[in-house]
Amino acid sequence: MTQQRTQTLLSTTLSVTSLFAIALSWETMVRLRLAPYQIPTLDRVLAEFRNSPNAYASAGMDTLAEAFVGFLLGNSIGFLLAVLMSYSRTAQRTIAPYAVALKATPIIAMSPLIVAWFGMGFWSKAICGAIVSFFPVVVQVPKAFQRVPQDLLELFAALEASGRQTFFYLKLRHASPEILDALKTASTLSVVGALIGEFISPSQGVGKLLAYAIANAWGAQLVAATIVAAVIGICFFGIIHIAQVLLVRWEPETV
C-alpha cells in the first residue's frame, strides 16, 4: 500500500510539473515572439474565462450531456452486440464487418447526414458520440468473454449452473476489467464525437465556441474552448477509472 501511494504521489507530481513546464514554455515562446501571432498569452486565455464564465460553463454542460447520452446509447448497443458475438460465431462474422466499416468511415463525413436526419439539435450530436464510442466495446468485450478459463466453465457446468448464472457470476465478472477498460476509451471518444457533431452544426456546446473562434481567428477563445473540451474528456475518463478501481478490487493491476 505504501509503495502504491508513493507511485501515485510520484506520478501526480510529474503530471503537475510537466503541466507547469508546458505553460512556462508556452508563455515564453509567445512573449519572445517565437510563436505565431495567433497564439495568445495565458493571461488572455484566463481573461476569456473571467469575462465569460457562464458561456463556457453552459457550453461545457451541453457538450457533457451530449457525450454522456451518446456514451450510454453507443455502449448499450455495443455491449448487446458484443454479448451476441461472444455466443455466436455466425453473429460475429455478420456484425464485425459492419462495425469495422462504421469505424473506418470518418465521423466528420457521416455527421452532415446525421444532422440532416436528426436535425441540428441535441440528438444529432449525441448520435455522433454514440457512433464513435461504441467500437471499443464491440471489439474488446467478445474477446474478454472468450478468455474465461475452461476449467471454470466446466466447474459451473458440473454445478448445474444455468446459462444466466454462468453469464452473470462467471463471464461478466471475469470480463469486467476489460469491459471497464473499453468504457474508459469510449468515454473520451464520445466527447470527440459530440464535439464533431457540434462543429458541423454549431448550434450549441463547446463545438460552437470552437467553430466561431476559428471563423473569426479568436485565438484566446479557441484555446479556452479547447481547454474546456479537454477537461470534459478528462473528467469523464476519471469517473470511469474511479468506478473501475471501486468495482474491480480483485484485479488491481488492470487499473
Contacts in CASP RR format, 6 or more apart in sequence:
PFRMAT RR
TARGET T0000
AUTHOR 0000-0000-0000
METHOD contacts of the structure
MODEL  1
MTQQRTQTLLSTTLSVTSLFAIALSWETMVRLRLAPYQIPTLDRVLAEFR
NSPNAYASAGMDTLAEAFVGFLLGNSIGFLLAVLMSYSRTAQRTIAPYAV
ALKATPIIAMSPLIVAWFGMGFWSKAICGAIVSFFPVVVQVPKAFQRVPQ
DLLELFAALEASGRQTFFYLKLRHASPEILDALKTASTLSVVGALIGEFI
SPSQGVGKLLAYAIANAWGAQLVAATIVAAVIGICFFGIIHIAQVLLVRW
EPETV
23 42 0 8 1.000
26 35 0 8 1.000
26 39 0 8 1.000
26 42 0 8 1.000
27 41 0 8 1.000
27 42 0 8 1.000
28 34 0 8 1.000
29 35 0 8 1.000
29 39 0 8 1.000
30 39 0 8 1.000
30 40 0 8 1.000
30 41 0 8 1.000
31 41 0 8 1.000
38 217 0 8 1.000
38 219 0 8 1.000
39 219 0 8 1.000
39 223 0 8 1.000
40 219 0 8 1.000
40 220 0 8 1.000
40 223 0 8 1.000
44 220 0 8 1.000
45 220 0 8 1.000
45 223 0 8 1.000
45 224 0 8 1.000
45 227 0 8 1.000
47 220 0 8 1.000
48 56 0 8 1.000
48 220 0 8 1.000
48 221 0 8 1.000
48 223 0 8 1.000
48 224 0 8 1.000
49 56 0 8 1.000
49 224 0 8 1.000
55 209 0 8 1.000
56 209 0 8 1.000
56 224 0 8 1.000
56 225 0 8 1.000
56 228 0 8 1.000
58 205 0 8 1.000
59 204 0 8 1.000
59 205 0 8 1.000
59 206 0 8 1.000
59 207 0 8 1.000
59 208 0 8 1.000
59 209 0 8 1.000
59 225 0 8 1.000
59 228 0 8 1.000
60 205 0 8 1.000
60 206 0 8 1.000
60 228 0 8 1.000
60 232 0 8 1.000
62 204 0 8 1.000
62 205 0 8 1.000
62 206 0 8 1.000
63 125 0 8 1.000
63 191 0 8 1.000
63 194 0 8 1.000
63 195 0 8 1.000
63 198 0 8 1.000
63 205 0 8 1.000
63 206 0 8 1.000
63 207 0 8 1.000
63 228 0 8 1.000
63 229 0 8 1.000
63 232 0 8 1.000
64 232 0 8 1.000
64 236 0 8 1.000
65 122 0 8 1.000
66 122 0 8 1.000
66 125 0 8 1.000
66 126 0 8 1.000
66 129 0 8 1.000
66 194 0 8 1.000
66 198 0 8 1.000
66 205 0 8 1.000
67 126 0 8 1.000
67 129 0 8 1.000
67 187 0 8 1.000
67 190 0 8 1.000
67 191 0 8 1.000
67 193 0 8 1.000
67 194 0 8 1.000
67 232 0 8 1.000
67 233 0 8 1.000
67 236 0 8 1.000
68 190 0 8 1.000
68 236 0 8 1.000
69 122 0 8 1.000
69 126 0 8 1.000
69 130 0 8 1.000
70 126 0 8 1.000
70 127 0 8 1.000
70 129 0 8 1.000
70 130 0 8 1.000
70 133 0 8 1.000
70 190 0 8 1.000
70 194 0 8 1.000
71 129 0 8 1.000
71 130 0 8 1.000
71 133 0 8 1.000
71 186 0 8 1.000
71 187 0 8 1.000
71 190 0 8 1.000
71 236 0 8 1.000
73 126 0 8 1.000
73 127 0 8 1.000
73 130 0 8 1.000
74 129 0 8 1.000
74 130 0 8 1.000
74 131 0 8 1.000
74 133 0 8 1.000
74 134 0 8 1.000
74 137 0 8 1.000
74 186 0 8 1.000
74 190 0 8 1.000
75 133 0 8 1.000
75 134 0 8 1.000
75 137 0 8 1.000
75 183 0 8 1.000
75 186 0 8 1.000
77 130 0 8 1.000
77 134 0 8 1.000
78 134 0 8 1.000
78 137 0 8 1.000
78 138 0 8 1.000
78 141 0 8 1.000
79 137 0 8 1.000
79 141 0 8 1.000
79 179 0 8 1.000
81 95 0 8 1.000
81 99 0 8 1.000
81 138 0 8 1.000
82 137 0 8 1.000
82 138 0 8 1.000
82 140 0 8 1.000
82 141 0 8 1.000
82 142 0 8 1.000
82 145 0 8 1.000
83 141 0 8 1.000
83 145 0 8 1.000
83 167 0 8 1.000
84 91 0 8 1.000
84 95 0 8 1.000
85 91 0 8 1.000
85 92 0 8 1.000
85 95 0 8 1.000
85 96 0 8 1.000
85 138 0 8 1.000
85 142 0 8 1.000
86 92 0 8 1.000
86 141 0 8 1.000
86 142 0 8 1.000
86 145 0 8 1.000
86 146 0 8 1.000
86 171 0 8 1.000
92 142 0 8 1.000
95 138 0 8 1.000
99 134 0 8 1.000
99 135 0 8 1.000
99 138 0 8 1.000
99 139 0 8 1.000
102 131 0 8 1.000
102 135 0 8 1.000
103 135 0 8 1.000
107 128 0 8 1.000
107 129 0 8 1.000
107 131 0 8 1.000
107 132 0 8 1.000
107 193 0 8 1.000
107 196 0 8 1.000
107 197 0 8 1.000
108 196 0 8 1.000
108 200 0 8 1.000
110 128 0 8 1.000
110 131 0 8 1.000
111 124 0 8 1.000
111 128 0 8 1.000
111 196 0 8 1.000
111 197 0 8 1.000
111 200 0 8 1.000
111 201 0 8 1.000
112 200 0 8 1.000
114 124 0 8 1.000
114 127 0 8 1.000
114 128 0 8 1.000
114 131 0 8 1.000
114 197 0 8 1.000
115 124 0 8 1.000
115 197 0 8 1.000
115 200 0 8 1.000
115 201 0 8 1.000
117 124 0 8 1.000
118 124 0 8 1.000
118 127 0 8 1.000
119 201 0 8 1.000
120 201 0 8 1.000
120 203 0 8 1.000
121 201 0 8 1.000
121 203 0 8 1.000
121 204 0 8 1.000
122 204 0 8 1.000
124 197 0 8 1.000
124 201 0 8 1.000
125 193 0 8 1.000
125 194 0 8 1.000
125 197 0 8 1.000
125 198 0 8 1.000
125 201 0 8 1.000
125 204 0 8 1.000
126 194 0 8 1.000
128 193 0 8 1.000
128 194 0 8 1.000
128 196 0 8 1.000
128 197 0 8 1.000
129 189 0 8 1.000
129 190 0 8 1.000
129 191 0 8 1.000
129 192 0 8 1.000
129 193 0 8 1.000
129 194 0 8 1.000
129 197 0 8 1.000
130 190 0 8 1.000
131 193 0 8 1.000
132 189 0 8 1.000
132 190 0 8 1.000
132 192 0 8 1.000
132 193 0 8 1.000
132 196 0 8 1.000
133 186 0 8 1.000
133 187 0 8 1.000
133 189 0 8 1.000
133 190 0 8 1.000
133 193 0 8 1.000
134 186 0 8 1.000
135 186 0 8 1.000
135 189 0 8 1.000
136 182 0 8 1.000
136 183 0 8 1.000
136 185 0 8 1.000
136 186 0 8 1.000
136 189 0 8 1.000
137 179 0 8 1.000
137 182 0 8 1.000
137 183 0 8 1.000
137 186 0 8 1.000
139 182 0 8 1.000
140 178 0 8 1.000
140 179 0 8 1.000
140 181 0 8 1.000
140 182 0 8 1.000
141 175 0 8 1.000
141 178 0 8 1.000
141 179 0 8 1.000
141 182 0 8 1.000
143 178 0 8 1.000
144 174 0 8 1.000
144 175 0 8 1.000
144 177 0 8 1.000
144 178 0 8 1.000
144 179 0 8 1.000
145 171 0 8 1.000
145 175 0 8 1.000
147 174 0 8 1.000
147 175 0 8 1.000
148 170 0 8 1.000
148 171 0 8 1.000
148 174 0 8 1.000
148 175 0 8 1.000
149 174 0 8 1.000
152 170 0 8 1.000
152 174 0 8 1.000
153 166 0 8 1.000
153 170 0 8 1.000
156 165 0 8 1.000
156 166 0 8 1.000
156 169 0 8 1.000
156 170 0 8 1.000
157 166 0 8 1.000
161 169 0 8 1.000
161 170 0 8 1.000
172 179 0 8 1.000
176 247 0 8 1.000
176 248 0 8 1.000
177 244 0 8 1.000
177 248 0 8 1.000
177 251 0 8 1.000
177 254 0 8 1.000
177 255 0 8 1.000
178 254 0 8 1.000
180 240 0 8 1.000
180 243 0 8 1.000
180 244 0 8 1.000
180 247 0 8 1.000
180 248 0 8 1.000
180 255 0 8 1.000
181 244 0 8 1.000
181 254 0 8 1.000
183 240 0 8 1.000
184 237 0 8 1.000
184 238 0 8 1.000
184 240 0 8 1.000
184 241 0 8 1.000
184 244 0 8 1.000
187 233 0 8 1.000
187 236 0 8 1.000
187 237 0 8 1.000
187 238 0 8 1.000
187 239 0 8 1.000
187 240 0 8 1.000
188 233 0 8 1.000
188 236 0 8 1.000
188 237 0 8 1.000
190 236 0 8 1.000
191 229 0 8 1.000
191 232 0 8 1.000
191 233 0 8 1.000
191 236 0 8 1.000
195 206 0 8 1.000
195 207 0 8 1.000
195 210 0 8 1.000
195 229 0 8 1.000
197 207 0 8 1.000
198 204 0 8 1.000
198 205 0 8 1.000
198 206 0 8 1.000
198 207 0 8 1.000
198 208 0 8 1.000
198 210 0 8 1.000
198 211 0 8 1.000
199 207 0 8 1.000
199 210 0 8 1.000
199 211 0 8 1.000
202 208 0 8 1.000
202 211 0 8 1.000
202 212 0 8 1.000
206 225 0 8 1.000
206 228 0 8 1.000
206 229 0 8 1.000
206 232 0 8 1.000
207 225 0 8 1.000
207 229 0 8 1.000
209 221 0 8 1.000
209 224 0 8 1.000
209 225 0 8 1.000
209 228 0 8 1.000
210 222 0 8 1.000
210 225 0 8 1.000
210 226 0 8 1.000
210 229 0 8 1.000
212 218 0 8 1.000
212 221 0 8 1.000
213 219 0 8 1.000
213 221 0 8 1.000
213 222 0 8 1.000
213 225 0 8 1.000
214 222 0 8 1.000
241 255 0 8 1.000
244 254 0 8 1.000
244 255 0 8 1.000
245 252 0 8 1.000
245 255 0 8 1.000
248 254 0 8 1.000
248 255 0 8 1.000
END
